[in-house]
């Protein structure tokens, strides 16, 4: 009988009675690399061998490196995340891997990670009744946190697919946790006007006005520089945002996406607020004298340095309490901007561009609660059109 060639495989019975199929895959790092299949019968291992050879011929890695999920994630963070992402993203990914992913699936061989493993991890993190017993891992986290852990693992496993270490993305095949979105209840038009009245003359009046009228994120507002604003042309360009970076303090970083970088026309109310703010800032600069640190920011401390987001949020909450307005997050000013514009019949595409959303679906899904008002406006507009044509349609009959 002719000897089998390399990568054709061989089948034999072991001394213990079990059958074994072996296929040679060449040499890696000076060592012969083989894939073995075991079974109770010759036919069983023969089918495994045939399937493995087909996968190998299609370019699939049938003998991946022997590494655990934890070992792979460490390699992924170092080689893929650290060189290409922002510091805050690396910190967030690393914390999620360390606190939530490794305790659940880190010990599993990467090649054997299954959707069931990932689903169990998600269930454990949200503290579901199906959670495995006896594990010393955090329980009862929010569904959003559990979903983020699954997302980070899914992103990592996409790289494992690209490196030919796994045949499928187990995290993508697991179900995400159910995240119940809280209803958006932004300012009504009357509340928005009352808010602007309450902040009139405040040192951060222009920041509040810009956030409400333009839908700026807080980081975008604090990252504004005077070179980004043309008061004569009444335009504002969002080109970056202010973030607290671990170990580096407050830093201005570029916009996360190309859609976030945008130029927005300014309403007259915002132009007036910014002009008044610039005058107050010049006065503060004269008072500070040599203590003033000119960083070019629009919104600063009394010495010209950037402002921390926590301070702005604290002042915002005090304004709400003093004005006896219902409690809001600062981010709800952005929601108020979008809702007020949509309710006035502004096209969703224009609202999307103003907010810097990446997709129109994000705008429509987030502000679906405003759609009934828009649809009623559409119906009233159609009534106006049809009512205007009705007398003309009756004229011939009247004449006859």
N, C-alpha and C positions, 0 to 999 in steps of 0.2 A: 504494500500500500504506500502511495506517495506521501511524503512528509508534508504537513500543512505549512503554508508560508507565513511570514510575519503578518500580524494583524488579521489572520484568518481564525485564530482561536483553536483551542484543543479541549477535549472533554475526557475526564478520567474519574475512576472511583477511588475514593480515599480508603485508608485502612479501617476507618470507623464505619464504613458502609455508605457514607454520604457521597453524592456526586458533586464534582467541581468542574466548572468551565473557566478557562483562563485565556485572555487575549493579551498579547504583548503590544504595548503602545510606544515602544522605542525607549530613548534615554532622556532623563531630565536631571540636570545638575549632577551628572556623572553616575546616576543610578538608573537601573532598568525599571521601567514603569509598566505595571500590569494592572489589569482589572479582573477580579475574580467573581464568579457567580456560584452560589451554593444551592443545593436542593436535594430532596429525598429521592428523586428519580432522574434518569438520564434525559427523558423528554422535558422535564421541568427546566433543567439548566440549559438544555439545548434551545428552548424558546427564549430564555433570558439572554443567551449568547447571541442569538439571531437579532433580537431587538437592540442589544447594545451595539452590534456591528452596524446596523442600519443607522442608528443615531450617530455613530462615529463617522460614517461615510457622509452624513449631512452636516458635518462640522461641529457637532455637539460634543462637549467635554464629558466623556463617560467616566473619567477617573479624576475628579477635581482634587485640588490640594486639600490635605487633611487639616482644616482649620475650623475653629468654632465660630459662631456668629460674633462673639465678643472680639475675637482676634481680627476678624474681617472688619468690624466696625472701627476698631482702632486704626487699622490701615487706611480705611476709607476717609476717616476724619483727617488724618495726617497728609495723605497724598492728594485728596480731591477737594475737601472742604476748606482746609486751612489756606491753600494757595489762591483760591478763587473767590472766596466770599468775605463779607465784612466781618469784623471782629465780633460784633454782637450776634451775628448768625452762627458763627463758630461756637461761641459761648452757649447759645441756646441749644444747638444740636448736641454739643458735648454733654451738657447737663441732662438732656433728655435720654441720651444713650446711657449715661452712668446711673441715673436714678430710676428710669422706668423700663428700658429695653433689656439691658444686661441682666438685671435680677430675674427676669422671666425667661428669656430665650438665649441668653449669652452663652450658656453651657452646651447648647445643641450644636452638633456639627452643621456647618453652613449648608452642605449638600443635602442634609436631611430635614432642613427647616420646612415645615408644611403650613398651609393655611390654618390648619387646626391649632398649631402652636401659636400663631399670631392672634387668632380669635380668642384663645384662652388668655393671652396677655391683655388684650383689650378688655375682656370681661373682668379680669382680676383688677385692672386699674380703676374701673368704675364701680368695683365692689358688687358685681352682679351675683345672684344666688348660685350661678354656675361656677363661681370662682373656686379654684382648687384649694383644698384645705391644707393647713400646715406650712404655708409659705410665709416667710417673714418679709413681706413686701408691702409697700404702701397700699392702702385700700381706700375706697371712697373718693378718689380724685374726680374732678369734673369731667364730663364727657368730652369737653373741648380739649382738655389736657391728654386724655386717652387717645383721642383722635389725632392729636399732634404727634404723639409717639408712633402711632401707626404710619402717619405721613412721613416722618423722618426715616423709619425703617423701609418704607416703600421707595423713597429716593435712594437710599443706600443700596437696596437690592437691584435697582435699575442699573447701578454701576457694576454689581456682581454679574448681572446678565451680560453687560458689555464686555466684561473680562472673561466671560465664558466659564464662570464658577458655578452657576446654577442654571437649571433649565426653565425656571419660571419664577415669577415674582410672587412669593407667598403672601406678602403684605397686601398686594393689590387684589388678591383673591379673597381676602378676609373682609368681613363686613365692618364698616366704620360704626362707631357708637352713635346713637341717636342724640343729636344736639338740638335742644329746644331753643329756638331763637326767641329772644324777648321782644315784645311788640315795641316799635319805635313810637315815642310820644313826644315829638319835638315841639318847640314853641309854636303857638298859633300866631297869626299876624298881629293881634293885639298884644300878646305876650312879648313878641319880638320888639315891638315899638316901646313897650314898657321897659324892657331890658336896656335898650339903647338910651332911654331917658335916664335910667338908674346909673349908667356908667359915664354919663356926660361929665367931662372935666377930670375923669380918672386918668392916672398916668398911663394906664394900658387901654384907654378908650379905643384907640385906633386898632389895637390888636383884636379886641372883641368885635369891633365893627367889621374888620376884614374877615374874621372867622365866620361870622354870621352871613355877611353879604356874598362872600366868595367861596365858602365851604372849605377853607384851608384847614389842613391838619395842623395840630398844635406844633409839631416839629417843623412843618413847613413855615408857619408864621414866625417862629423864633429863629429860623435860619435865613430869614429875609435880610438882604443888605440894601443899602440905599441905591447901589448901582443896579439893582433889580427892578427899581421903580422909576417910572417916568410920569411925574405928576402932570406935566404939560400935555402929554399924549394920553393921559389917563389909562395907563397900562401897568400891569404888574407881572413879572416873570418868576415862576417858581423853578428854581434851578438846584435846590438842595434842601437839606433839613438839618436841624440841630438834634444831636443825640448824645446821650451819656455813654461813652465807650469805657469798658472795664479797663482800669489802669491808666486811662488817658484823660479822664474828665469829660467836659463838654466839647464835642467836636462837630464841625459842620461836614456832613457827608453828602455825596451826590444823591439825586433822586433814585429810588429803587428801580423804577421802570421808565422807559421812554415816554409813556403816557403821563407819568407823574410830572414830567418836565413840560410846562405849558405857560403860555402867555394869556392873561385874562384882562379883558376891559374892566376898568374901574367905574363903579357907580359914583355919582357926584358926592353922595354922603361919605363914601370911603375916602375920596380925594380930599375933602374938607377935613376929615378926621386925621389923615396923614399929614396934611400941612400944619395943623395945630400941634400934632405930635412932634414934628420936626422942630418947630419953634420951642416947645418945652424942652426938647433934648438939647438944643443949643444953649438954653439957659442953664440946664444941669451941667453941661460941659464947662461953662464959665465958672460955676460955683465949685466944681470939683478941682479945677486948675490942673496942677501936675499929676494929680491922682487919676485923671481920666485916661482910660486905655482905649484908644481908638481902634476898634476892630471892624468898623464899617457896618455893624448890625443896626437894623431899624429899631428893634426892641431890646433894650439893655437895662442893666442895673444903673444905679445912680453914679457909677464910676465907669460906665461904658462897656462892662463885661457882659457876656451872654447870660441869659436868664434860664434857670432850671425849670423844667416843666412842672415839677411839684409845687413851686412857688406860685406859678400862674394859676394852677388848679385851686390852690388854697384861697387865693384872692377872688377867684371866680365864685367859689362857694359862698364866700362872705357877701359878695354883691347880691347873689340870689336871696340870701337870708334877709339882708337889709331891705331889698325891694319887695320882699314877701312873694317871690315867685317860686313855683314848685321846683323841687330839686332836679337838677340835670347834671349829666357829665359834660365836660368841656367838649367832647367829641359830638355831643348832641347838637351843638351849633352848626356843625357840618350837615347833620341830618335835617336841621331846620331849613338851611339854605336850599337843599335839594327839594324838600317837600313844598316849600313856598313857591319855588320856581315852577315845579310841575303843576301845582294847583292853579297857577296863573296861566297855564296853557303853553309854557315854554317847551319846546321839543325835547324829548328825552335825550336825543343825540347831543344837543347843545348843553344839557345838564351834565351829561357824561364827560364832555370836554372840559367843562368848568371844574368838575370835581377831580379830574385826572383818573377816572376809572379806566381799567384796561379793556373792559368789554361792556357792550351795551346791556348784555344780560344781567350784569352785576347791578347796574343802575335800576333796571326794570324789576328785578327780584327784590332788591333792598327796599324799594319805595313802591311796592305793589299796592300798599294801603292808600296811595294817592290816586291810583288809576280810576276808581269809581267816579271821583270828581271830574277827571279828565273826560271820561266816557259820557258823563252827563252833559258836559260842555259840548261834546261832539253832537249829541242828540239835539240839544237846543240850537246849535248852529244849523243842523239839517232842517229843523222845524222852520227856522227863519228863511232858509232857501226855498223850501217847498211852499210856505205860506206866501212868499213873494210871487211865486209863479201861478198860484191857484186862480186869482182873478183873471189873468190872461187866458187861462184855459177855458174859462166860462164865457168869455166875450162872444165867441161865435154863436153859442146857444142863445144868449140874450138878444143878439141881433136878429136871429131867426124868429 
